[in-house]
Structure formats: C-alpha cells, structure tokens
C-alpha cells in the first residue's frame, strides 16, 4: 500500500520531504508553556563530588559571565545551588541586538548536575525585548506583527546559537 501511494503521488512525497527539511533547518528553540527554557540533567561519574561540581559551576559564571550587568543571586553551598543573571555580547545578525541577558539555575549533586536557562532578553530601542515574545509572535500570533519575519528569524537563531554555546561552555567547565 505504501509503495502504491508513493508511486501514485510522487509530488506529494517530494513536497512533504521538502517541508520537513525546511522546518528542521530553523532553530529548534525549546519552548515550555509561555517561555523558552533550556534545561537538562547531566550525569557524570562519581569522581565528581558535590564540592568539585559546585566549584566548577561558580568558576563557569565568574570566568565567563561576571560583569557589572550580571550577578549571582544564589550561591549556596548548603543547598548546592547557584543561580543568577548572565549577559554576553554576540555578533549582530540581520538587525538582531548584540547582547543577550539570561537567567540560570544550577543544582549540583554527587556525580551529576541539572541546569535551567530561561528569561532570555535583549535591550532595544523600546526597552527589554524578551525572546519568548518573539517566539510567540513567530509561531502563534495572528494579525499585525511587531517584528518583521527576517528580524524574528534572525533574532531567534542568534539567541538559540548563543544559548547552546552557553550550555556547551557550562558542560565543559563542569567536567574539569
């Protein structure tokens, strides 16, 4: 039956493949409810004790994201939790702003850690621009739009690339 449909409707099959490849080329932003959320639980081996992982998480922030615009809001060895606000400049895309602010929380345990990164925003002429608002407009808005298609696409791609870089840097630092 599948072979028969494929032979009978080759144009439909070709269009379906093209649409799937087009959709997979766009940024796959992890979206939960009304926000963009990057989260994972990473299991290492037992040689990574709580003290080592906590120290690595602190160093990740202090060496890469500590600026006058950022801060640790939680740095608690008792609860094994670090949280705060980070910011980093990125190269400008097609009109996308060049600094991305983000909130993060890291919880460490013996041999593992979890992280969550959310509340990404930039500061534009209008003030704070949350990437979750851009994402909602891109996928759910009807009627008049606040941003152009090109801006939304570039801004979300830039943000996704940036945050995936933040995650990669965190993972590298946690394995030290």
C-alpha positions as CSV (number, residue, x, y, z in Angstrom):
1,X,0.0,0.0,0.0
2,X,2.8,2.5,0.9
3,X,4.7,1.6,-2.3
4,X,1.5,2.1,-4.3
5,X,0.8,5.5,-2.7
6,X,4.4,6.6,-3.2
7,X,4.4,5.7,-6.9
8,X,1.0,7.3,-7.4
9,X,1.6,10.5,-5.6
10,X,5.4,11.3,-6.0
11,X,4.7,15.1,-5.9
12,X,3.1,14.8,-2.5
13,X,6.0,12.8,-1.2
14,X,8.5,15.3,-2.6
15,X,6.7,18.3,-1.1
16,X,6.4,16.5,2.3
17,X,10.2,15.9,2.3
18,X,10.9,19.5,1.4
19,X,8.7,20.8,4.1
20,X,10.3,18.6,6.7
21,X,13.8,19.6,5.7
22,X,12.7,23.3,5.7
23,X,11.3,23.1,9.2
24,X,14.3,21.2,10.5
25,X,16.7,24.0,9.2
26,X,15.1,26.6,11.5
27,X,16.2,27.0,15.1
28,X,14.7,24.3,17.3
29,X,14.0,26.5,20.3
30,X,12.9,24.6,23.4
31,X,9.6,26.1,24.4
32,X,7.6,25.3,27.5
33,X,4.3,27.0,28.2
34,X,4.8,30.7,27.7
35,X,8.6,30.7,27.9
36,X,11.8,29.4,26.3
37,X,13.5,27.0,28.6
38,X,16.8,25.2,28.1
39,X,17.2,22.5,30.7
40,X,18.9,19.2,31.2
41,X,20.1,16.8,33.9
42,X,23.7,15.7,33.3
43,X,25.1,12.6,34.9
44,X,28.8,12.4,35.3
45,X,30.8,9.8,37.2
46,X,31.1,9.5,40.9
47,X,34.6,11.1,40.9
48,X,32.7,14.4,40.6
49,X,31.7,15.2,44.2
50,X,29.4,18.0,45.2
51,X,32.3,20.3,46.2
52,X,34.0,19.9,42.9
53,X,30.9,20.5,40.9
54,X,29.8,23.5,43.0
55,X,33.3,25.0,42.5
56,X,33.2,24.3,38.7
57,X,29.7,26.0,38.5
58,X,30.9,29.1,40.3
59,X,34.0,29.3,38.1
60,X,31.9,28.9,35.0
61,X,30.0,32.0,35.9
62,X,32.9,34.0,37.4
63,X,35.2,33.4,34.4
64,X,32.7,33.9,31.6
65,X,29.7,36.0,32.7
66,X,30.6,38.1,35.7
67,X,30.3,41.8,34.6
68,X,28.8,44.9,36.0
69,X,25.5,43.9,34.4
70,X,25.3,40.4,35.9
71,X,25.2,38.9,39.3
72,X,24.8,35.7,41.3
73,X,21.5,35.8,43.1
74,X,22.0,32.4,44.8
75,X,25.4,31.0,45.7
76,X,24.6,28.5,48.4
77,X,26.9,25.6,49.2
78,X,24.3,24.2,51.7
79,X,21.6,23.7,49.1
80,X,24.2,23.1,46.3
81,X,22.6,25.7,44.2
82,X,23.9,28.6,42.1
83,X,21.6,31.0,40.2
84,X,21.9,34.4,38.6
85,X,21.8,36.6,35.6
86,X,24.3,36.4,32.8
87,X,24.9,38.6,29.8
88,X,27.1,38.2,26.8
89,X,27.7,40.2,23.6
90,X,27.1,38.4,20.3
91,X,27.9,39.5,16.8
92,X,25.0,41.3,15.2
93,X,22.8,39.3,12.8
94,X,20.3,40.9,10.4
95,X,19.2,43.6,12.7
96,X,19.2,41.5,15.9
97,X,20.6,43.2,19.0
98,X,24.1,42.3,20.2
99,X,23.7,41.5,23.9
100,X,21.6,38.6,25.4
101,X,20.7,38.5,29.0
102,X,19.6,35.2,30.6
103,X,18.7,33.7,33.9
104,X,20.1,30.4,35.0
105,X,20.0,28.0,37.9
106,X,22.4,25.1,38.5
107,X,21.8,22.4,41.1
108,X,24.7,20.0,41.9
109,X,24.6,16.5,43.4
110,X,27.2,13.9,43.8
111,X,28.2,12.9,40.2
112,X,25.5,15.0,38.5
113,X,24.0,18.4,38.0
114,X,20.9,20.0,36.5
115,X,20.6,23.4,34.8
116,X,17.9,25.6,33.6
117,X,18.4,28.7,31.4
118,X,15.4,31.0,30.6
119,X,14.1,34.6,30.5
120,X,16.4,35.5,27.7
121,X,16.1,39.1,26.6
122,X,17.9,41.9,24.9
123,X,17.6,45.6,25.2
124,X,16.4,47.5,22.1
125,X,15.1,51.0,21.4
126,X,11.8,50.0,23.0
127,X,13.5,48.6,26.2
128,X,13.6,44.9,27.1
129,X,12.7,42.6,24.3
130,X,12.0,39.0,25.5
131,X,12.8,36.3,23.1
132,X,9.8,34.4,24.3
133,X,7.6,37.2,22.9
134,X,9.4,37.0,19.6
135,X,8.9,33.2,19.6
136,X,5.2,33.6,20.4
137,X,4.7,36.0,17.6
138,X,6.7,33.8,15.2
139,X,4.5,30.7,15.9
140,X,1.2,31.8,17.4
141,X,0.4,35.5,16.6
142,X,-2.4,36.4,14.2
143,X,-2.9,39.8,12.7
144,X,-0.4,42.7,12.9
145,X,3.1,41.7,13.9
146,X,5.6,43.7,16.0
147,X,8.7,42.4,14.2
148,X,9.5,41.5,10.6
149,X,9.8,37.9,9.6
150,X,13.5,38.4,8.9
151,X,14.1,40.0,12.3
152,X,12.2,37.3,14.2
153,X,14.0,34.5,12.4
154,X,17.5,36.1,12.8
155,X,16.9,37.0,16.5
156,X,15.7,33.5,17.4
157,X,18.5,31.9,15.5
158,X,21.1,34.2,17.2
159,X,19.6,33.6,20.6
160,X,19.4,29.8,20.1
161,X,23.0,29.6,18.9
162,X,24.2,31.8,21.8
163,X,22.4,29.8,24.5
164,X,23.6,26.5,23.0
165,X,27.1,27.9,23.3
166,X,26.4,28.8,27.0
167,X,25.3,25.2,27.6
168,X,28.4,23.8,25.9
169,X,30.7,26.1,27.9
170,X,28.9,25.0,31.1
171,X,29.3,21.4,30.2
172,X,33.0,21.8,29.5
173,X,33.5,23.7,32.8
174,X,31.6,21.2,34.9
175,X,33.8,18.3,33.6
176,X,37.0,20.0,34.8
